[in-house]
Amino acid sequence: MKIFKLVYETGLVGVVLKSWADPRTEENILHFAAKLPTDDTLASIAGEAFQLAKEVSMFKELEGFVPASYRYKRNTAGKTPWELFTLEHQDMLKNAEKWMKKNASYGLIVATLIVTVVFPAAFTLPHGNKKNHLYTALTALAVTNAIAMGLSTLSMILFVCILISRYAEISRKSEIRT
């Protein structure tokens, strides 16, 4: 994407490149961006969900450079760039879903353990003389335990939302076709 931006900023070459189409396959630059990159290209990004997010982000950014009509131009196989993108990235979407759910389940287990441990401590009032420094430390401990319990509970809710969420293709049917 950085190389494309650099070429685009040069002027004439950018104009030619963004409006170029392969005469054999009738694919424009968006069709090429929709294709799955090589494994070594994505190796620097950990996790399939982040890799897919990077791919979608790059594709969306590139869409802003090309004429609007190119977004819906079909190649010789009858695919628009977005249809080709979803077809090429099908397996990546499935792997990203598995990766997210696996990590969310691990996080849910950890958050549950934290809530279980800090629950009794969060509701236990400190004992002792109010003039004693120990009382102040125990009060600080009770407050931090309550905060830990609250944040861990929030984490549990978020992880459950990730686990029950639906992973599906973003539909483009609502967009106006030109």
VENNOR-V677855 format. One record per residue. N is the residue number from 1. RES is the residue in one small letter. SS is DSSP state (H for helix, E for strand, - for the rest). Layout:
N_RES_SS ; N_RES_SS
This chain:
1_m_- ; 2_k_H ; 3_i_H ; 4_f_H ; 5_k_H ; 6_l_H ; 7_v_H ; 8_y_H ; 9_e_H ; 10_t_- ; 11_g_- ; 12_l_H ; 13_v_H ; 14_g_H ; 15_v_H ; 16_v_H ; 17_l_H ; 18_k_H ; 19_s_- ; 20_w_- ; 21_a_E ; 22_d_- ; 23_p_- ; 24_r_- ; 25_t_- ; 26_e_- ; 27_e_- ; 28_n_E ; 29_i_H ; 30_l_H ; 31_h_H ; 32_f_H ; 33_a_H ; 34_a_H ; 35_k_- ; 36_l_- ; 37_p_- ; 38_t_- ; 39_d_H ; 40_d_H ; 41_t_H ; 42_l_H ; 43_a_- ; 44_s_- ; 45_i_- ; 46_a_- ; 47_g_- ; 48_e_H ; 49_a_H ; 50_f_H ; 51_q_H ; 52_l_H ; 53_a_H ; 54_k_H ; 55_e_H ; 56_v_H ; 57_s_H ; 58_m_H ; 59_f_H ; 60_k_H ; 61_e_H ; 62_l_H ; 63_e_H ; 64_g_- ; 65_f_- ; 66_v_- ; 67_p_- ; 68_a_H ; 69_s_H ; 70_y_H ; 71_r_H ; 72_y_- ; 73_k_- ; 74_r_- ; 75_n_- ; 76_t_- ; 77_a_- ; 78_g_- ; 79_k_- ; 80_t_- ; 81_p_H ; 82_w_H ; 83_e_H ; 84_l_H ; 85_f_H ; 86_t_H ; 87_l_H ; 88_e_H ; 89_h_- ; 90_q_H ; 91_d_H ; 92_m_H ; 93_l_H ; 94_k_H ; 95_n_H ; 96_a_H ; 97_e_H ; 98_k_H ; 99_w_H ; 100_m_H ; 101_k_H ; 102_k_H ; 103_n_H ; 104_a_H ; 105_s_H ; 106_y_H ; 107_g_H ; 108_l_H ; 109_i_H ; 110_v_H ; 111_a_H ; 112_t_H ; 113_l_H ; 114_i_H ; 115_v_H ; 116_t_H ; 117_v_H ; 118_v_H ; 119_f_H ; 120_p_H ; 121_a_H ; 122_a_H ; 123_f_- ; 124_t_- ; 125_l_- ; 126_p_- ; 127_h_- ; 128_g_- ; 129_n_- ; 130_k_- ; 131_k_- ; 132_n_- ; 133_h_H ; 134_l_H ; 135_y_H ; 136_t_H ; 137_a_H ; 138_l_H ; 139_t_H ; 140_a_H ; 141_l_H ; 142_a_H ; 143_v_H ; 144_t_H ; 145_n_H ; 146_a_H ; 147_i_H ; 148_a_H ; 149_m_H ; 150_g_H ; 151_l_H ; 152_s_H ; 153_t_H ; 154_l_H ; 155_s_H ; 156_m_H ; 157_i_H ; 158_l_H ; 159_f_H ; 160_v_H ; 161_c_H ; 162_i_H ; 163_l_H ; 164_i_H ; 165_s_- ; 166_r_- ; 167_y_- ; 168_a_- ; 169_e_- ; 170_i_- ; 171_s_- ; 172_r_- ; 173_k_- ; 174_s_- ; 175_e_- ; 176_i_- ; 177_r_- ; 178_t_-
